[in-house]
Amino acid sequence: MSALGHIYVVDDDESMRSSLARMLTTYGYTADVYASPEDFLHKSVPVSPAAILLDMRMPVMSGVELQNRLLEMGRLTPIIFISGESMSHEIVMGMKQGAVDFLFKPFNLDDLLVALTNAVDKDKARFKKISQSVSVRQRYELLTPREAEVCALLVDGLMNKDIAVELGTTNATIKVHKARVMEKMQADSLQDLVRYMATLSA
């Protein structure tokens, strides 16, 4: 896959699909084309970073309907709608449901490239956040039950002596637990620990 990202083109116009595929390849993207939303649902394989160039008006399933299906599936690849004729309520609905942009055919090449960059960057950021969350979860699962208790109280802002009282142990013991928590969570500061734990509840 290209370092720039992968673009799924979903459009019932064959000439539009082929011209977009050529253009995307020229500008360093990889691309797959689909003649219908149904074709996309049956054949596409999720990758990241990526974006979907999605025609709004198609014979059986509209672009917004495909967007709904993808949201229900938990597939959050950013969408750029493209259309020659769209009702304003379709545009509003698509944008409310998270579309990155809406371009009317024939669109300006520069506008398309900017929209693609924004969409792929959004997907990169989403993937990075997911990856970080998985990494933090794996680290958190290394904590013993007592270390997890200490971790939660540290994040709540309690001092070592207060945690010792809360857990019925000594200040020295809490210092040992805290050191192990910080080491296992790979946190250089309490601020790091708070930020890491926030990703688990996001």
C-alpha positions in Angstrom: 0.0 0.0 0.0 1.1 3.5 -0.8 2.6 5.6 2.0 0.1 8.3 1.1 -2.8 6.0 1.7 -5.4 3.9 0.0 -8.5 5.3 -1.7 -11.8 3.4 -2.3 -13.7 4.8 -5.2 -17.5 4.0 -5.2 -19.3 5.3 -8.2 -21.7 3.9 -10.7 -20.1 5.9 -13.6 -17.5 3.8 -15.2 -15.6 6.7 -16.8 -15.5 8.5 -13.4 -14.1 5.4 -11.7 -11.4 4.9 -14.3 -10.4 8.5 -14.4 -10.2 8.8 -10.6 -8.2 5.6 -10.4 -5.7 6.9 -12.9 -5.4 10.3 -11.2 -5.0 8.7 -7.7 -2.2 6.5 -8.9 -0.5 9.4 -10.6 -0.5 11.3 -7.3 0.9 8.4 -5.3 -2.2 6.8 -3.8 -3.3 3.2 -4.2 -6.9 2.7 -5.3 -9.7 0.2 -5.6 -12.9 0.9 -7.6 -16.4 -0.3 -7.0 -19.4 0.1 -9.3 -21.9 0.1 -6.4 -22.2 0.3 -2.6 -23.2 -3.4 -2.7 -20.0 -4.3 -4.6 -18.0 -2.3 -2.0 -19.6 -4.1 0.9 -19.0 -7.5 -0.6 -15.5 -7.1 -1.9 -13.6 -4.3 0.0 -11.0 -5.2 2.6 -10.5 -2.6 5.4 -7.0 -1.0 5.5 -5.6 2.1 7.0 -4.7 4.9 6.3 -7.5 5.2 3.8 -10.5 7.3 2.6 -13.6 6.6 0.6 -14.6 8.7 -2.4 -18.3 8.0 -2.5 -20.9 9.0 -5.1 -24.0 10.3 -3.4 -26.6 9.2 -6.0 -26.6 5.6 -7.1 -29.4 3.3 -8.4 -30.0 0.9 -5.5 -28.2 2.3 -2.4 -27.4 5.9 -1.9 -24.1 7.2 -0.6 -25.7 8.2 2.7 -27.3 4.7 3.0 -23.8 3.1 2.5 -22.4 5.5 5.1 -25.1 4.3 7.6 -24.2 0.7 6.9 -20.6 1.3 7.5 -21.2 3.2 10.8 -23.4 0.2 11.9 -20.5 -2.1 11.1 -18.1 0.1 13.0 -16.1 0.8 9.9 -15.0 4.4 10.3 -12.9 5.0 7.2 -13.3 8.8 6.4 -15.7 9.6 3.6 -15.6 12.3 0.9 -18.9 12.5 -0.9 -18.9 13.4 -4.7 -22.0 14.1 -6.7 -23.3 15.9 -9.7 -26.7 16.4 -8.2 -27.6 16.2 -4.5 -30.4 17.4 -2.3 -29.3 19.7 0.5 -30.7 17.3 3.1 -28.4 14.6 1.8 -25.4 16.8 2.2 -26.4 17.8 5.7 -27.0 14.2 6.7 -23.7 13.0 5.3 -21.8 15.7 7.0 -23.6 15.2 10.3 -22.6 11.6 10.2 -19.0 12.4 9.9 -18.2 12.9 6.2 -14.9 14.9 5.8 -16.0 16.8 2.7 -18.5 17.1 -0.2 -17.4 17.9 -3.7 -19.7 18.6 -6.6 -18.8 17.2 -10.0 -16.9 18.3 -12.0 -14.7 19.2 -9.1 -11.4 21.0 -9.0 -8.3 18.7 -8.8 -6.7 20.8 -6.1 -9.9 20.7 -4.0 -10.0 16.9 -4.3 -6.3 16.5 -3.3 -6.8 18.7 -0.3 -9.9 16.7 0.7 -8.0 13.4 0.3 -5.1 14.7 2.4 -7.5 15.8 5.2 -9.4 12.5 5.1 -6.3 10.2 5.1 -4.7 12.3 7.9 -7.9 11.9 9.9 -7.7 8.1 9.4 -4.0 8.1 10.4 -4.8 9.9 13.6 -7.7 7.5 14.4 -5.5 4.5 13.8 -2.7 6.0 15.9 -5.2 6.6 18.8 -6.5 3.0 18.5 -2.9 1.6 18.5 -2.0 3.7 21.5 -5.1 2.6 23.4 -4.3 -1.1 22.7 -0.7 -0.6 23.9 -1.8 1.1 27.1 -4.4 -1.7 27.7 -1.7 -4.3 27.3 0.5 -2.5 29.8 -2.3 -2.0 32.2 -3.0 -5.7 32.2 0.5 -6.4 33.5 -0.5 -4.7 36.8 -1.3 -6.8 39.8 -4.7 -6.2 41.4 -3.1 -4.1 44.2 -1.0 -2.1 41.6 -4.2 -1.5 39.7 -5.8 -0.1 42.9 -2.8 2.1 43.5 -2.9 3.3 39.9 -6.6 4.3 40.1 -6.0 6.2 43.3 -2.9 8.0 41.8 -5.0 9.0 38.8 -7.7 10.3 41.2 -5.0 12.7 42.7 -4.3 11.0 46.0 -0.9 11.4 47.7 1.1 8.3 48.7 0.2 8.7 52.4 -3.6 9.0 51.5 -3.4 5.9 49.4 -1.7 4.1 52.3 -4.6 5.0 54.6 -7.1 4.1 51.9 -5.6 0.6 51.4 -4.6 0.0 55.0 -0.9 -0.3 54.4 2.3 1.7 54.9 3.6 4.7 53.0 6.8 2.8 52.1 4.7 -0.1 50.6 2.7 2.4 48.5 6.0 3.9 47.2 7.1 0.5 46.0 3.7 -0.1 44.3 3.8 3.3 42.7 7.2 2.7 41.3 6.1 -0.6 39.8 3.0 1.0 38.3 5.0 3.8 36.7 7.5 1.3 35.3 4.9 -1.1 33.9 2.8 1.7 32.4 6.0 3.3 31.0 5.0 6.6 32.5 7.7 9.2 33.2 5.4 11.3 35.2 2.0 11.3 37.0 0.7 13.5 34.1 1.7 10.7 31.7 -0.1 8.1 33.8 -3.3 10.2 33.9 -3.2 10.7 30.1 -2.6 7.0 29.5 -5.5 6.0 31.7 -7.8 8.5 30.0 -7.3 6.6 26.7 -8.7 3.5 28.3 -12.0 5.2 29.1 -12.2 7.2 25.9 
